[in-house]
Amino acid sequence: MSNNLDVIHKFADLGDVILHYVISGKGSPVVLLHGWPQTWWEWRHVIPVLAKNHTVIAPDLRGLGDSSRPLNGYDKKTVANDVWRLMNEVLGFRTFFVVGHDWGGPTAYALAAAHPDAVTKLVILDVTVPGCGGDFSEGGRRWHHQFHSTLDLPEALIHGREKIYLGWFYSTFAYVPNAITEVDINEYVRTYRQPGAMRAGFSYYRELPKDIEDNLENIKRLKLPMPVLAVGGGVSYPHGRGRGEQTQDSLRRVASNVEGKVFDNCGHFIPEEAPKRLNEELISFFSE
């Protein structure tokens, strides 16, 4: 789906996974990493603005969107290596900016930790780094973390009800009404209804213990050297689920040069709820 967006759809065969990605614009490269339960489509309001001055690449992460769905490899170190291979081996970029939202954030962190010289600036949106010392699941308030980590049961209960289940997240985790429209929901659900897609999405949660283990090694080894912009949504429970200052607090534990922002009147889905402000912040941050 492109909805008149000026993007080119491509596929990269990396061996154990085929990544679908869109690319647009010219200039210094920026890679945008989506979260769950979303796809590259969450960047639809960001791509046209950044593409005026940048080459923008937005992949569907392993197992999600229109990428292939391997049984394994959903730890963020492996997912980040997919992105590295796409950017470096396939597209030939030696350095680039990275933006990650939701699970795209821990993936972006893993990518920056593995290739600190290649990731020249890093942006993390409304998520924390597993293993950094914060409470990733907010003491169980983010109930779905445990549910999704349970083997087989979520797939069995949600099969045939994907739109009901995912729709709850789009409406409850967002604060801005209709930021995610029926058209957008249908595009997300189109991909999550495909065979293996829900399993792949839940695998991002099931690999949390491995992510923590890998990140503890990363944290011991280095503090991220590149400039980091950490943005949280300002509205949380009962409606919005933004993480507020948690995102910047988390990144300050793992990086040495962090600028923190909290977006008022915005929940979890920052690229869709506050695209104008996000675009302004990204343009400013990348041009500094």
ZADO-1210 file (C-alpha; in nm, 4 decimals, padded with zeros to 6 digits):
<atoms>
<atom x="00.0000" y="00.0000" z="00.0000" code="MET" pos="1"/>
<atom x="00.1363" y="00.3471" z="-00.0823" code="SER" pos="2"/>
<atom x="-00.1674" y="00.5805" z="-00.0689" code="ASN" pos="3"/>
<atom x="-00.0034" y="00.8263" z="-00.3116" code="ASN" pos="4"/>
<atom x="00.3188" y="00.8272" z="-00.1076" code="LEU" pos="5"/>
<atom x="00.6193" y="00.8801" z="-00.3326" code="ASP" pos="6"/>
<atom x="00.7999" y="00.5616" z="-00.2314" code="VAL" pos="7"/>
<atom x="00.9532" y="00.2697" z="-00.4180" code="ILE" pos="8"/>
<atom x="00.8795" y="-00.0793" z="-00.2807" code="HIS" pos="9"/>
<atom x="01.1715" y="-00.3204" z="-00.2849" code="LYS" pos="10"/>
<atom x="01.2766" y="-00.6558" z="-00.1421" code="PHE" pos="11"/>
<atom x="01.6185" y="-00.7564" z="-00.0105" code="ALA" pos="12"/>
<atom x="01.7041" y="-01.1282" z="00.0075" code="ASP" pos="13"/>
<atom x="01.9321" y="-01.1710" z="00.3081" code="LEU" pos="14"/>
<atom x="01.9314" y="-01.5511" z="00.3045" code="GLY" pos="15"/>
<atom x="01.7223" y="-01.6540" z="00.6039" code="ASP" pos="16"/>
<atom x="01.4866" y="-01.3586" z="00.5607" code="VAL" pos="17"/>
<atom x="01.3535" y="-01.1431" z="00.2779" code="ILE" pos="18"/>
<atom x="01.2995" y="-00.7859" z="00.3913" code="LEU" pos="19"/>
<atom x="01.0381" y="-00.5671" z="00.2271" code="HIS" pos="20"/>
<atom x="01.1302" y="-00.1987" z="00.2434" code="TYR" pos="21"/>
<atom x="01.0331" y="00.1329" z="00.0927" code="VAL" pos="22"/>
<atom x="01.2789" y="00.3993" z="-00.0136" code="ILE" pos="23"/>
<atom x="01.2266" y="00.7653" z="-00.0993" code="SER" pos="24"/>
<atom x="01.4189" y="01.0880" z="-00.1472" code="GLY" pos="25"/>
<atom x="01.7842" y="01.1846" z="-00.1865" code="LYS" pos="26"/>
<atom x="02.0537" y="01.2923" z="00.0529" code="GLY" pos="27"/>
<atom x="02.2046" y="01.1579" z="00.3740" code="SER" pos="28"/>
<atom x="02.0364" y="00.8286" z="00.4679" code="PRO" pos="29"/>
<atom x="01.7838" y="00.7779" z="00.7484" code="VAL" pos="30"/>
<atom x="01.6417" y="00.4370" z="00.8393" code="VAL" pos="31"/>
<atom x="01.3033" y="00.4260" z="01.0158" code="LEU" pos="32"/>
<atom x="01.2278" y="00.1194" z="01.2301" code="LEU" pos="33"/>
<atom x="00.8642" y="00.0499" z="01.3182" code="HIS" pos="34"/>
<atom x="00.7162" y="-00.1307" z="01.6172" code="GLY" pos="35"/>
<atom x="00.4316" y="-00.3715" z="01.7002" code="TRP" pos="36"/>
<atom x="00.1516" y="-00.3973" z="01.5947" code="PRO" pos="37"/>
<atom x="00.2609" y="-00.1917" z="01.2987" code="GLN" pos="38"/>
<atom x="00.4681" y="-00.1929" z="00.9792" code="THR" pos="39"/>
<atom x="00.6619" y="00.0593" z="00.7716" code="TRP" pos="40"/>
<atom x="00.3238" y="00.2273" z="00.7181" code="TRP" pos="41"/>
<atom x="00.3473" y="00.3999" z="01.0588" code="GLU" pos="42"/>
<atom x="00.5982" y="00.6408" z="00.8986" code="TRP" pos="43"/>
<atom x="00.3573" y="00.7609" z="00.6251" code="ARG" pos="44"/>
<atom x="00.3529" y="01.1184" z="00.7646" code="HIS" pos="45"/>
<atom x="00.7293" y="01.1265" z="00.8248" code="VAL" pos="46"/>
<atom x="00.8706" y="00.9889" z="00.4995" code="ILE" pos="47"/>
<atom x="00.7537" y="01.2703" z="00.2646" code="PRO" pos="48"/>
<atom x="00.8965" y="01.5417" z="00.4917" code="VAL" pos="49"/>
<atom x="01.2344" y="01.3775" z="00.5565" code="LEU" pos="50"/>
<atom x="01.2659" y="01.2723" z="00.1911" code="ALA" pos="51"/>
<atom x="01.3053" y="01.6377" z="00.0894" code="LYS" pos="52"/>
<atom x="01.6616" y="01.6295" z="00.2266" code="ASN" pos="53"/>
<atom x="01.7361" y="01.2644" z="00.2998" code="HIS" pos="54"/>
<atom x="01.7277" y="00.9193" z="00.1470" code="THR" pos="55"/>
<atom x="01.4645" y="00.7562" z="00.3680" code="VAL" pos="56"/>
<atom x="01.4525" y="00.3790" z="00.4075" code="ILE" pos="57"/>
<atom x="01.1643" y="00.2181" z="00.6006" code="ALA" pos="58"/>
<atom x="01.1825" y="-00.1621" z="00.6210" code="PRO" pos="59"/>
<atom x="00.9255" y="-00.4058" z="00.7464" code="ASP" pos="60"/>
<atom x="01.1184" y="-00.5778" z="01.0250" code="LEU" pos="61"/>
<atom x="01.1781" y="-00.9526" z="01.0143" code="ARG" pos="62"/>
<atom x="00.8494" y="-01.1438" z="01.0313" code="GLY" pos="63"/>
<atom x="00.6296" y="-00.8351" z="01.0024" code="LEU" pos="64"/>
<atom x="00.4550" y="-00.6409" z="00.7273" code="GLY" pos="65"/>
<atom x="00.5401" y="-00.7845" z="00.3876" code="ASP" pos="66"/>
<atom x="00.8775" y="-00.9253" z="00.4952" code="SER" pos="67"/>
<atom x="00.9173" y="-01.3029" z="00.5240" code="SER" pos="68"/>
<atom x="00.8485" y="-01.4838" z="00.8511" code="ARG" pos="69"/>
<atom x="01.1332" y="-01.7092" z="00.9641" code="PRO" pos="70"/>
<atom x="01.0718" y="-01.9263" z="01.2696" code="LEU" pos="71"/>
<atom x="01.3696" y="-01.7782" z="01.4547" code="ASN" pos="72"/>
<atom x="01.5860" y="-01.4697" z="01.4867" code="GLY" pos="73"/>
<atom x="01.3582" y="-01.2277" z="01.6737" code="TYR" pos="74"/>
<atom x="01.6116" y="-01.1228" z="01.9346" code="ASP" pos="75"/>
<atom x="01.6893" y="-00.7580" z="01.8627" code="LYS" pos="76"/>
<atom x="02.0585" y="-00.8255" z="01.7962" code="LYS" pos="77"/>
<atom x="01.9571" y="-01.0430" z="01.4995" code="THR" pos="78"/>
<atom x="01.6798" y="-00.8058" z="01.3852" code="VAL" pos="79"/>
<atom x="01.9306" y="-00.5174" z="01.4013" code="ALA" pos="80"/>
<atom x="02.1770" y="-00.7187" z="01.1937" code="ASN" pos="81"/>
<atom x="01.9078" y="-00.7532" z="00.9247" code="ASP" pos="82"/>
<atom x="01.8857" y="-00.3743" z="00.9153" code="VAL" pos="83"/>
<atom x="02.2654" y="-00.3394" z="00.9099" code="TRP" pos="84"/>
<atom x="02.2923" y="-00.5768" z="00.6157" code="ARG" pos="85"/>
<atom x="02.0154" y="-00.3927" z="00.4301" code="LEU" pos="86"/>
<atom x="02.1754" y="-00.0530" z="00.4837" code="MET" pos="87"/>
<atom x="02.5398" y="-00.1545" z="00.4415" code="ASN" pos="88"/>
<atom x="02.5566" y="-00.4594" z="00.2129" code="GLU" pos="89"/>
<atom x="02.2496" y="-00.4047" z="-00.0046" code="VAL" pos="90"/>
<atom x="02.2254" y="-00.0244" z="-00.0207" code="LEU" pos="91"/>
<atom x="02.5943" y="00.0539" z="00.0349" code="GLY" pos="92"/>
<atom x="02.5640" y="00.3130" z="00.3125" code="PHE" pos="93"/>
<atom x="02.8634" y="00.3367" z="00.5467" code="ARG" pos="94"/>
<atom x="02.6959" y="00.5819" z="00.7867" code="THR" pos="95"/>
<atom x="02.3326" y="00.6725" z="00.8516" code="PHE" pos="96"/>
<atom x="02.0794" y="00.8099" z="01.0995" code="PHE" pos="97"/>
<atom x="01.8459" y="00.5682" z="01.2795" code="VAL" pos="98"/>
<atom x="01.4951" y="00.6280" z="01.4197" code="VAL" pos="99"/>
<atom x="01.3187" y="00.3523" z="01.6146" code="GLY" pos="100"/>
<atom x="00.9708" y="00.3402" z="01.7682" code="HIS" pos="101"/>
<atom x="00.8336" y="00.0704" z="02.0016" code="ASP" pos="102"/>
<atom x="01.0269" y="-00.2546" z="01.9236" code="TRP" pos="103"/>
<atom x="01.2089" y="-00.0564" z="01.6573" code="GLY" pos="104"/>
<atom x="01.3715" y="00.1293" z="01.9498" code="GLY" pos="105"/>
<atom x="01.5500" y="-00.1689" z="02.1097" code="PRO" pos="106"/>
<atom x="01.6386" y="-00.2767" z="01.7552" code="THR" pos="107"/>
<atom x="01.7868" y="00.0688" z="01.6894" code="ALA" pos="108"/>
<atom x="01.9802" y="00.0495" z="02.0182" code="TYR" pos="109"/>
<atom x="02.1210" y="-00.2936" z="01.9245" code="ALA" pos="110"/>
<atom x="02.2207" y="-00.1582" z="01.5831" code="LEU" pos="111"/>
<atom x="02.3933" y="00.1458" z="01.7362" code="ALA" pos="112"/>
<atom x="02.5740" y="-00.0706" z="01.9934" code="ALA" pos="113"/>
<atom x="02.6988" y="-00.3095" z="01.7238" code="ALA" pos="114"/>
<atom x="02.8018" y="-00.0335" z="01.4811" code="HIS" pos="115"/>
<atom x="02.8681" y="00.2853" z="01.6822" code="PRO" pos="116"/>
<atom x="03.0771" y="00.4358" z="01.4026" code="ASP" pos="117"/>
<atom x="02.8072" y="00.3796" z="01.1400" code="ALA" pos="118"/>
<atom x="02.5077" y="00.5125" z="01.3344" code="VAL" pos="119"/>
<atom x="02.5889" y="00.8831" z="01.3462" code="THR" pos="120"/>
<atom x="02.2661" y="00.9929" z="01.5208" code="LYS" pos="121"/>
<atom x="02.0024" y="00.7883" z="01.7008" code="LEU" pos="122"/>
<atom x="01.6373" y="00.8653" z="01.7797" code="VAL" pos="123"/>
<atom x="01.4285" y="00.6470" z="02.0134" code="ILE" pos="124"/>
<atom x="01.0513" y="00.6991" z="02.0390" code="LEU" pos="125"/>
<atom x="00.8394" y="00.5960" z="02.3398" code="ASP" pos="126"/>
<atom x="01.0203" y="00.2825" z="02.4491" code="VAL" pos="127"/>
<atom x="01.2958" y="00.1883" z="02.6920" code="THR" pos="128"/>
<atom x="01.6028" y="-00.0311" z="02.6470" code="VAL" pos="129"/>
<atom x="01.5516" y="-00.3792" z="02.7969" code="PRO" pos="130"/>
<atom x="01.8119" y="-00.4467" z="03.0650" code="GLY" pos="131"/>
<atom x="01.9052" y="-00.0817" z="03.1217" code="CYS" pos="132"/>
<atom x="01.7850" y="-00.0843" z="03.4820" code="GLY" pos="133"/>
<atom x="01.4376" y="00.0573" z="03.4160" code="GLY" pos="134"/>
<atom x="01.1117" y="-00.1359" z="03.4314" code="ASP" pos="135"/>
<atom x="01.0350" y="-00.2367" z="03.0729" code="PHE" pos="136"/>
<atom x="00.6875" y="-00.3721" z="03.1556" code="SER" pos="137"/>
<atom x="00.6001" y="-00.1117" z="03.4220" code="GLU" pos="138"/>
<atom x="00.5461" y="-00.3671" z="03.6944" code="GLY" pos="139"/>
<atom x="00.3022" y="-00.5622" z="03.4798" code="GLY" pos="140"/>
<atom x="00.0847" y="-00.2631" z="03.3821" code="ARG" pos="141"/>
<atom x="00.1793" y="-00.3451" z="03.0239" code="ARG" pos="142"/>
<atom x="-00.0046" y="-00.6744" z="03.0654" code="TRP" pos="143"/>
<atom x="00.0361" y="-00.7754" z="02.7030" code="HIS" pos="144"/>
<atom x="00.4112" y="-00.8269" z="02.7496" code="HIS" pos="145"/>
<atom x="00.3480" y="-01.1400" z="02.9597" code="GLN" pos="146"/>
<atom x="00.0548" y="-01.2524" z="02.7462" code="PHE" pos="147"/>
<atom x="00.2544" y="-01.2265" z="02.4239" code="HIS" pos="148"/>
<atom x="00.5465" y="-01.4104" z="02.5846" code="SER" pos="149"/>
<atom x="00.3227" y="-01.7098" z="02.6560" code="THR" pos="150"/>
<atom x="00.3807" y="-01.9807" z="02.3956" code="LEU" pos="151"/>
<atom x="00.0985" y="-02.0659" z="02.1525" code="ASP" pos="152"/>
<atom x="-00.1934" y="-01.9334" z="02.3609" code="LEU" pos="153"/>
<atom x="-00.2153" y="-01.5804" z="02.2100" code="PRO" pos="154"/>
<atom x="-00.2109" y="-01.7168" z="01.8552" code="GLU" pos="155"/>
<atom x="-00.4929" y="-01.9593" z="01.9373" code="ALA" pos="156"/>
<atom x="-00.7134" y="-01.6986" z="02.1055" code="LEU" pos="157"/>
<atom x="-00.6589" y="-01.4205" z="01.8510" code="ILE" pos="158"/>
<atom x="-00.6835" y="-01.6209" z="01.5267" code="HIS" pos="159"/>
<atom x="-00.9735" y="-01.4781" z="01.3242" code="GLY" pos="160"/>
<atom x="-01.0059" y="-01.1859" z="01.5670" code="ARG" pos="161"/>
<atom x="-00.6927" y="-00.9953" z="01.4657" code="GLU" pos="162"/>
<atom x="-00.8770" y="-00.6713" z="01.3922" code="LYS" pos="163"/>
<atom x="-01.0560" y="-00.6721" z="01.7282" code="ILE" pos="164"/>
<atom x="-00.7363" y="-00.7428" z="01.9191" code="TYR" pos="165"/>
<atom x="-00.5036" y="-00.5069" z="01.7337" code="LEU" pos="166"/>
<atom x="-00.7737" y="-00.2400" z="01.7174" code="GLY" pos="167"/>
<atom x="-00.7735" y="-00.2237" z="02.0969" code="TRP" pos="168"/>
<atom x="-00.4057" y="-00.1216" z="02.0918" code="PHE" pos="169"/>
<atom x="-00.4506" y="00.1405" z="01.8194" code="TYR" pos="170"/>
<atom x="-00.7301" y="00.3103" z="02.0129" code="SER" pos="171"/>
<atom x="-00.6064" y="00.2627" z="02.3701" code="THR" pos="172"/>
<atom x="-00.2353" y="00.3350" z="02.3245" code="PHE" pos="173"/>
<atom x="-00.3106" y="00.6485" z="02.1224" code="ALA" pos="174"/>
<atom x="-00.4354" y="00.9681" z="02.2845" code="TYR" pos="175"/>
<atom x="-00.5183" y="01.1607" z="01.9663" code="VAL" pos="176"/>
<atom x="-00.8523" y="01.0377" z="01.8217" code="PRO" pos="177"/>
<atom x="-00.8408" y="00.9079" z="01.4648" code="ASN" pos="178"/>
<atom x="-00.4636" y="00.9447" z="01.4376" code="ALA" pos="179"/>
<atom x="-00.4838" y="00.5871" z="01.3129" code="ILE" pos="180"/>
<atom x="-00.7797" y="00.5725" z="01.0750" code="THR" pos="181"/>
<atom x="-00.9884" y="00.2786" z="00.9585" code="GLU" pos="182"/>
<atom x="-00.7837" y="00.2785" z="00.6359" code="VAL" pos="183"/>
<atom x="-00.4611" y="00.2553" z="00.8382" code="ASP" pos="184"/>
<atom x="-00.5989" y="-00.0193" z="01.0615" code="ILE" pos="185"/>
<atom x="-00.7036" y="-00.2203" z="00.7565" code="ASN" pos="186"/>
<atom x="-00.3516" y="-00.1885" z="00.6143" code="GLU" pos="187"/>
<atom x="-00.1944" y="-00.3123" z="00.9389" code="TYR" pos="188"/>
<atom x="-00.4472" y="-00.5943" z="00.9773" code="VAL" pos="189"/>
<atom x="-00.3909" y="-00.6995" z="00.6138" code="ARG" pos="190"/>
<atom x="-00.0350" y="-00.7950" z="00.7066" code="THR" pos="191"/>
<atom x="-00.0998" y="-00.9324" z="01.0571" code="TYR" pos="192"/>
<atom x="-00.3654" y="-01.1699" z="00.9226" code="ARG" pos="193"/>
<atom x="-00.1113" y="-01.3385" z="00.6986" code="GLN" pos="194"/>
<atom x="00.0070" y="-01.6865" z="00.8051" code="PRO" pos="195"/>
<atom x="00.2740" y="-01.6662" z="01.0728" code="GLY" pos="196"/>
<atom x="00.2515" y="-01.2905" z="01.1243" code="ALA" pos="197"/>
<atom x="00.1016" y="-01.2919" z="01.4732" code="MET" pos="198"/>
<atom x="00.3502" y="-01.5588" z="01.5822" code="ARG" pos="199"/>
<atom x="00.6349" y="-01.3465" z="01.4487" code="ALA" pos="200"/>
<atom x="00.5040" y="-01.0402" z="01.6321" code="GLY" pos="201"/>
<atom x="00.4776" y="-01.2289" z="01.9609" code="PHE" pos="202"/>
<atom x="00.8317" y="-01.3605" z="01.9080" code="SER" pos="203"/>
<atom x="00.9595" y="-01.0052" z="01.9594" code="TYR" pos="204"/>
<atom x="00.8290" y="-01.0336" z="02.3165" code="TYR" pos="205"/>
<atom x="00.9367" y="-01.3945" z="02.3660" code="ARG" pos="206"/>
<atom x="01.2984" y="-01.2987" z="02.3011" code="GLU" pos="207"/>
<atom x="01.3016" y="-01.0399" z="02.5809" code="LEU" pos="208"/>
<atom x="01.5288" y="-01.2500" z="02.8109" code="PRO" pos="209"/>
<atom x="01.7847" y="-01.2778" z="02.5275" code="LYS" pos="210"/>
<atom x="01.7557" y="-00.9043" z="02.4590" code="ASP" pos="211"/>
<atom x="01.8275" y="-00.8264" z="02.8242" code="ILE" pos="212"/>
<atom x="02.1273" y="-01.0608" z="02.8243" code="GLU" pos="213"/>
<atom x="02.2671" y="-00.9032" z="02.5043" code="ASP" pos="214"/>
<atom x="02.2052" y="-00.5496" z="02.6263" code="ASN" pos="215"/>
<atom x="02.3773" y="-00.6112" z="02.9599" code="LEU" pos="216"/>
<atom x="02.6856" y="-00.7085" z="02.7579" code="GLU" pos="217"/>
<atom x="02.6482" y="-00.3962" z="02.5425" code="ASN" pos="218"/>
<atom x="02.6078" y="-00.1685" z="02.8439" code="ILE" pos="219"/>
<atom x="02.9165" y="-00.3200" z="03.0075" code="LYS" pos="220"/>
<atom x="03.1150" y="-00.2747" z="02.6852" code="ARG" pos="221"/>
<atom x="03.0282" y="00.0834" z="02.5885" code="LEU" pos="222"/>
<atom x="02.8131" y="00.3894" z="02.6354" code="LYS" pos="223"/>
<atom x="02.6711" y="00.4923" z="02.3017" code="LEU" pos="224"/>
<atom x="02.8887" y="00.7793" z="02.1743" code="PRO" pos="225"/>
<atom x="02.6583" y="00.9323" z="01.9103" code="MET" pos="226"/>
<atom x="02.4024" y="01.2076" z="01.9820" code="PRO" pos="227"/>
<atom x="02.0706" y="01.0572" z="02.0914" code="VAL" pos="228"/>
<atom x="01.7227" y="01.2121" z="02.0834" code="LEU" pos="229"/>
<atom x="01.4808" y="01.0333" z="02.3190" code="ALA" pos="230"/>
<atom x="01.1112" y="01.1212" z="02.2896" code="VAL" pos="231"/>
<atom x="00.8247" y="01.0010" z="02.5068" code="GLY" pos="232"/>
<atom x="00.4505" y="01.0493" z="02.4704" code="GLY" pos="233"/>
<atom x="00.3218" y="01.2701" z="02.7500" code="GLY" pos="234"/>
<atom x="-00.0204" y="01.1102" z="02.8068" code="VAL" pos="235"/>
<atom x="-00.0337" y="00.7724" z="02.9757" code="SER" pos="236"/>
<atom x="-00.2905" y="00.5658" z="03.1687" code="TYR" pos="237"/>
<atom x="-00.5793" y="00.5170" z="03.1406" code="PRO" pos="238"/>
<atom x="-00.5688" y="00.6367" z="02.7809" code="HIS" pos="239"/>
<atom x="-00.2586" y="00.6979" z="02.5729" code="GLY" pos="240"/>
<atom x="00.0108" y="00.4724" z="02.7203" code="ARG" pos="241"/>
<atom x="00.2911" y="00.7207" z="02.6510" code="GLY" pos="242"/>
<atom x="00.6094" y="00.6579" z="02.8507" code="ARG" pos="243"/>
<atom x="00.6770" y="01.0224" z="02.9337" code="GLY" pos="244"/>
<atom x="01.0294" y="01.0693" z="03.0727" code="GLU" pos="245"/>
<atom x="01.0983" y="00.6941" z="03.0910" code="GLN" pos="246"/>
<atom x="01.2484" y="00.6965" z="02.7407" code="THR" pos="247"/>
<atom x="01.5065" y="00.9656" z="02.8105" code="GLN" pos="248"/>
<atom x="01.5831" y="00.8197" z="03.1550" code="ASP" pos="249"/>
<atom x="01.6514" y="00.4837" z="02.9926" code="SER" pos="250"/>
<atom x="01.8721" y="00.6238" z="02.7184" code="LEU" pos="251"/>
<atom x="02.0764" y="00.8281" z="02.9647" code="ARG" pos="252"/>
<atom x="02.1773" y="00.5003" z="03.1296" code="ARG" pos="253"/>
<atom x="02.3162" y="00.3628" z="02.8029" code="VAL" pos="254"/>
<atom x="02.4339" y="00.6693" z="02.6077" code="ALA" pos="255"/>
<atom x="02.6545" y="00.9657" z="02.6893" code="SER" pos="256"/>
<atom x="02.4921" y="01.2416" z="02.4821" code="ASN" pos="257"/>
<atom x="02.1121" y="01.2375" z="02.5207" code="VAL" pos="258"/>
<atom x="01.8571" y="01.5084" z="02.4481" code="GLU" pos="259"/>
<atom x="01.5184" y="01.4273" z="02.6016" code="GLY" pos="260"/>
<atom x="01.1728" y="01.5435" z="02.4966" code="LYS" pos="261"/>
<atom x="00.8185" y="01.4688" z="02.6106" code="VAL" pos="262"/>
<atom x="00.5381" y="01.5421" z="02.3646" code="PHE" pos="263"/>
<atom x="00.2285" y="01.6783" z="02.5382" code="ASP" pos="264"/>
<atom x="-00.1152" y="01.5641" z="02.4191" code="ASN" pos="265"/>
<atom x="00.0363" y="01.2532" z="02.2648" code="CYS" pos="266"/>
<atom x="00.0216" y="00.8856" z="02.3564" code="GLY" pos="267"/>
<atom x="00.2386" y="00.5972" z="02.2402" code="HIS" pos="268"/>
<atom x="00.2046" y="00.6299" z="01.8618" code="PHE" pos="269"/>
<atom x="00.4159" y="00.9439" z="01.8212" code="ILE" pos="270"/>
<atom x="00.4766" y="00.9237" z="01.4415" code="PRO" pos="271"/>
<atom x="00.0998" y="00.9160" z="01.3834" code="GLU" pos="272"/>
<atom x="-00.0277" y="01.1295" z="01.6709" code="GLU" pos="273"/>
<atom x="00.2254" y="01.4138" z="01.6506" code="ALA" pos="274"/>
<atom x="00.3887" y="01.3901" z="01.3061" code="PRO" pos="275"/>
<atom x="00.4316" y="01.7654" z="01.2589" code="LYS" pos="276"/>
<atom x="00.6196" y="01.8110" z="01.5840" code="ARG" pos="277"/>
<atom x="00.8189" y="01.4922" z="01.5309" code="LEU" pos="278"/>
<atom x="00.9214" y="01.6006" z="01.1813" code="ASN" pos="279"/>
<atom x="01.0346" y="01.9382" z="01.3141" code="GLU" pos="280"/>
<atom x="01.2404" y="01.7707" z="01.5875" code="GLU" pos="281"/>
<atom x="01.3964" y="01.5215" z="01.3444" code="LEU" pos="282"/>
<atom x="01.4877" y="01.7889" z="01.0884" code="ILE" pos="283"/>
<atom x="01.6454" y="02.0027" z="01.3615" code="SER" pos="284"/>
<atom x="01.8301" y="01.7100" z="01.5208" code="PHE" pos="285"/>
<atom x="01.9684" y="01.5760" z="01.1913" code="PHE" pos="286"/>
<atom x="02.0834" y="01.9191" z="01.0748" code="SER" pos="287"/>
<atom x="02.2751" y="02.0094" z="01.3935" code="GLU" pos="288"/>
</atoms>
